[in-house]
């Protein structure tokens, strides 16, 4: 007899529903998150039992647990799971049972579960960018303090000469304390950022796909690493358009009868991939390959939409380059799957 499991995952606890082959709920229990607690509910189920859960906060540990003990994890796209989102009666028990029923009926809107290595690479890159964003926030705060006191400098205030200039300013005691504290925090952040840059540079040198992607305008080794980590296995996308839609870089479409309206990009995809491509587009839009297209779209739709269009074109080219770089035997093997 087949068994199906739906898990409504939360930060500290999870609701686990076990359904039989007829769709009848056999178990629906709320347990604290942890290996022993989850196995206390599903540990006696057959190896290979399918388990469905939403891509909610902190789901990585559950994937590792299920894979280690021989179960089949199914990661559900939360925005597309309308049976849960639109239910009149909505609580953890109902959500977990609904996941199990959708799994049983093969109606789950599933999303790709990235391998642990890919998830770790993503975590490393995102951590680096978050540290840089925090450093930028601190720099902006220093500029705000100086502007409030009427001080300005033509060059950067964070280089060697800039630091000397900052130290020479006659600032009020409170402002001096704020500036000095901000500079100390920035210096402390620079240490892990530099260490991460060294580690990521080593990863870039060891991955031949990075060299392929850096042939694109505006794409350096770090940008290439982000594209590779966020996209993962490029062969899971049947076309460049599918990849662009997954990244949230395609326009929304509203159609009724003979009327079709195209709106802004959906932004319902990988935010990190979309961000890094838009950053790369700031440089690529001046390259001869894209400059004419950028100017034409800017004249019709404005600079922001034109930059987004260049980002989408960059991703399209990246898709074809990665497809071409994929070894032929490996491509045939994955296509057969």
N, C-alpha and C positions, 0 to 999 in steps of 0.2 A: 504494500500500500504506500502510495506517495504521500509525502508530508511537505508542507510549505510553511515558511516562517516569515513574519513581518515584524520589524523592530522599529519603534519610534524612539530615535536616539535623542537624548538631551545631555546637558553638560555633566550632570552628576548621576542621573538615573536614566533607565531605559525601560520602555514598555515592550514586552515580548509576547507575540501572539503566535501560537502553533495551530495550524489548520490541517485537517485530514484531506483525503482525496475528494471528498464530497463538498469541501468548503466549510465544514463545521468547525467551529473554534473549540479546540481541545484544552488549550492552556492560554491564559491571558494574564500575565503577571508583571508587576513592576518591581525591578531589582536595581540595586546600586551598580554603577559601571565597574567592571572588573572581570578578569578571566574566570575566577571561581564562581562568581555570581551568575554570569551568563551561561557558563557550562552547567550550572545547577539546573537550568531550565531546558537547554537544548543538548546537553552532553550525551544523552542516551539516544538521540536521533541518528538515523543511518548516515554513513559517510556519503557525501555528495548531495545532501539535502540543500535545496536552494533557500537563500535567506535574502530578503529585500529590506532596504533601509534607505532613507533620504540622505542627500548630501548636505547634512546639517553641520552644526558646530562640532568639531572634534570627532570625526568619524574614522580617522586613520587607524586607531588602535583596534577598532572592530574588524576592519578588513584583515589586518594581520592575524587576529585571533581566529577568524573564520577560515582563512587560508591555511593556517598552521594545523588546524584540526580537521581539515578535509571537507569543509562545507563550501558551497558555491555562493559567493557574495554577489549581489545585484544592487548596484548603486542607482538610486532613483533621482531623476531631475525634479527638484522641488517645485519649480515654476510651472512645469508641464503636468504635474500630477493633480489634475482638476478634480478627480473624484474625492480627494482629501480637502483641497482648498475650498471647494464649493459646498461641502456637506453642511446640512443644517445642524445636525448633532455632531459636534467636533470635540473630542477629548482624546487622551492618549490611547485608551483602550480601542476606541473606534478607529483611530488612525492606524494603529498596528494591525488590526484585523483587516482593514481595507488594503493595506500593503500586501498582506498575505493573499487576499482574494484576487487582487490584480496580478500578482505573481502566478497564481494558479491558472488564471485565464490567459496568461501571456499577453497582458495589456500594459505592462509597465513601460513608462518612458525612461529608458535606462540611459546612463551616461558612462563614459569610459572610466575605468579604474586604473589610474596610472601606476606602474610598478613602483616599489619602494625607492629604487634608485632615482627615478624621475622625480618623485615627490621630495626627496632629500635635496636634489639639485635645485628644484623650485624654491624650497625653503631657504637655501643658502643665498640665492640671488635676491629673493624678496627681502631677506634680512639686510643685505647690503644696501639696497635702495631705500629701505626704511631708515637706516642709520644716516644715509646721505640727506634724506628729507628732514630728519631731525636736526642735522647740522645746518641746513639751509634755514630752518626756522630760527635757530639761534643767531645766525648771521643777520637775518632780517630784523631781529630784535635789537641787535647792536646798532644797525643803521637807524632804527626808529629812535633810539636814545640820542644818537648824535644829531639827527634831524630836529628833534625837539629842542636841542640846545643851540641850533644854528650852525653846527659844524659839518663840513663836507670836504671831500678830497677827490681829486680827479681820478686817481688810480684806486686799486683795491686797498682796503684797510686791513686785509688779513695776510698780506705778504710780509716779508721782512721789513721793508721800508714803511709799510702801512702800520705794522705793530709799533715801530719806533714813533711814528706820528701820533698814534693813539696814546702811547705812554706820555708824550709831551703835552697833551691837552690838559688844560686847567679845568677839570670837571668838578661839579659839586660832589660832596662825599657819597651821597646815595647813588648818583649816576656812575661814579667811579666804581663803586662796589658792584653795581649791576653789570657794567661792562667787563670788569675783571672776572666775575663769576661766569659770565657767558663765554669768555675766551677760554677759561679753564675747562669748561664742559666741551667746547669745540675741540680742544687739544686731546681730551680724553676719548672723544668719539673717533678721532683720526687714527688712533692705534688699531682698533678692530677693523676699520675700513681699509687701512693699508694691508692688514693681514688677509682680509677677504680678497682683496684685489690680487695678491700674490697667488692665493689658492685658485681663484677663478682663472687667472692667466694660465696656470698649469693645466687646468681642465681644457681650456681653449686650444692649447698647443697639442693636446692629446686627442682631439676630436677632428677628423678630416672634414666633417660637415661644416665646421666653423669657417674653414678656408673657402668653402664653396659659397657660403652666405655672405662673407665679407666682400665678395665681388659686386654686391649690390651697393648702389650709392647710399650713403648715410648709415650703413650697417658696419659697425666695428665688432671686435671679438665679444665684447660684453653684450651688445644687442643680439648678436648671433646666438649666444648662449641662452638668452632669455627666450628667443623664438624656439629653439630646440627643446628647452625644458617645458615651456607652456604647451607647445603643440604635441610633444611626445612622438608617438608613432604616426608619421604623416600618411602612411598607407591606409589608415582607418578612414580617411576622407576620400570619397570617390572623385571629387573635383575641387578646383581652387575656389569655386563659388561656395561650396559647402564649408570649406575652411573659413572663408571670409564671414559667412553667416554665423559660424560657431564663435568667431572672434567678436561678433557684434558690430561689424563694419559694413553691413549691408543695410540699405534703407528699409524702413517698415512700409508695408503695402496694405492699403485698405481698399477693397473692391466691392462694389455692389452693382449688379446689373451691368450697364455699360460704362459705369464710372469707376475709374481706378485712380487712387491718390497715393503718391509716394511721399513719405515723410522723412524725418531725420533717421539716423542710424539707430538700430534697436538697443544697443548697449547692453544686451542680455547675453553676453558671452564672457570670455576671459578678459577681465579688466586689465591685467598686467600686460598681456600680449597687445591689447589695443593701445595701451599707453606707450609702450616702447616703440611701436610702429609709428605712432603719431610723432614721437620724439625724433625718430629717424627721418620721417617725412619733412621735418623742418630743414634738414640738409639736402635731402634728395630732391626737393622741389626746385632747387637751383641748378641741378645737374641737367646737361643737355637732353638726357633721355626723358625727363619729366617736365622740363621748364615750359615747353609750349602747352602741354596739357594743363599745367597749373595755371598759367596765365589765362587760358581760355575759360576754365571753370571759374576762376576768380572773377572774371568780367561778368559772368552770368549769375553766379551763386554766392560769391564772397570768398574771403580768404580761408575762413574756418572750414567750410565745406570742401574747398579745393584741397586743403591740407589732408583732410580725411580721405579724399579720393586718392591722393598719392599714397597714403598709408595702405589703402586697400590694394593698389597696384603693386606696392612693394611685397605685400603678403602673397599676392598671386604669383609674382616672380619667384619668391622664396619657395612656394609650393612646387613649382615646376623644377627648380634647381634641386630640391631635396628628392623629388621623385626620380630625377635622372641620376642622382648620386646613389640611389638605393641599388644594391647588388641585384642583378637579374634573377639568380636562383632564389634569393630571399623574397623578391617581389612575387615570383610565381607561387612560392610556398604560402605567403600571406594571402594572396588572391584565392588560392584553393580553399583556405579556411573560411 
